[in-house]
Amino acid sequence: MRVAKTFVPPEAHSIAEQFRHAAHQLRESSGNLNSVGATLDSDWLGHSKELFFDQFRNQPSAINTMADWLLDRARYIESIQVTIWEEI
């Protein structure tokens, strides 16, 4: 007789934790980038500043979006279930 056994693979939790760690690092980097941007913003004048900040200003939020995605994937990974069939 075969019986289904469903479980979360043991490695799922450690993989999810790696995703969470990467998300945390990205959030820290985003904060650091905001700080650097604030410093540049107060010290820099002229057209080149405007050109730079047109491209720069969205980058911290893009980094945070990636961190959100990693956290979402971590939750998904931890919810993955595998079913195997065992003979009893």
C-alpha positions as CSV (number, residue, x, y, z in Angstrom):
1,M,0.0,0.0,0.0
2,R,1.3,3.5,-0.9
3,V,0.7,6.5,1.4
4,A,1.3,10.1,0.5
5,K,3.6,12.0,2.8
6,T,3.5,15.8,2.4
7,F,6.1,18.1,4.0
8,V,8.1,21.3,3.7
9,P,11.7,20.3,2.5
10,P,14.1,20.8,5.4
11,E,16.4,23.1,3.3
12,A,13.5,25.5,2.6
13,H,13.9,27.4,5.9
14,S,17.6,28.0,5.4
15,I,17.1,29.1,1.8
16,A,14.3,31.5,2.9
17,E,16.6,32.9,5.6
18,Q,19.2,33.7,3.0
19,F,16.6,35.6,1.0
20,R,15.6,37.5,4.2
21,H,19.3,38.3,4.9
22,A,19.8,39.6,1.3
23,A,16.6,41.8,1.7
24,H,18.0,43.2,5.0
25,Q,21.3,44.0,3.3
26,L,19.5,45.7,0.4
27,R,17.4,47.9,2.9
28,E,20.7,48.9,4.6
29,S,22.2,49.8,1.2
30,S,19.1,51.8,0.3
31,G,19.4,53.8,3.5
32,N,23.1,54.4,2.9
33,L,22.3,55.5,-0.6
34,N,19.7,58.0,0.7
35,S,22.3,59.4,3.1
36,V,24.9,59.8,0.3
37,G,22.2,61.4,-1.9
38,A,21.3,63.9,0.8
39,T,25.0,64.9,1.2
40,L,25.4,65.3,-2.5
41,D,22.2,67.3,-2.7
42,S,23.3,69.9,-0.2
43,D,26.9,70.2,-1.6
44,W,26.2,70.2,-5.4
45,L,24.8,72.9,-7.7
46,G,24.1,73.2,-11.3
47,H,22.8,71.4,-14.3
48,S,25.0,68.3,-13.8
49,K,23.3,67.9,-10.4
50,E,19.9,67.9,-12.0
51,L,20.9,65.3,-14.6
52,F,22.4,63.1,-11.9
53,F,19.4,63.3,-9.6
54,D,16.9,62.6,-12.4
55,Q,18.5,59.2,-12.6
56,F,19.4,58.7,-9.0
57,R,16.3,59.7,-7.1
58,N,14.4,56.5,-8.0
59,Q,17.2,54.1,-7.2
60,P,16.6,53.7,-3.4
61,S,13.0,52.8,-3.9
62,A,13.9,50.4,-6.7
63,I,16.3,48.7,-4.2
64,N,13.5,48.6,-1.6
65,T,11.2,47.0,-4.2
66,M,13.8,44.3,-4.7
67,A,14.0,43.7,-1.0
68,D,10.2,43.4,-0.8
69,W,10.4,40.8,-3.6
70,L,13.0,38.8,-1.7
71,L,10.9,38.8,1.4
72,D,7.9,37.6,-0.6
73,R,9.9,34.8,-2.2
74,A,11.2,33.8,1.3
75,R,7.6,33.4,2.4
76,Y,6.8,31.4,-0.7
77,I,9.8,29.1,-0.3
78,E,8.8,28.3,3.3
79,S,5.3,27.4,2.0
80,I,6.5,24.9,-0.6
81,Q,5.3,21.5,0.1
82,V,6.5,18.3,-1.5
83,T,4.5,15.1,-1.6
84,I,6.2,11.7,-1.8
85,W,4.7,8.3,-1.8
86,E,5.9,5.7,0.6
87,E,5.2,2.0,0.7
88,I,3.9,0.8,4.0
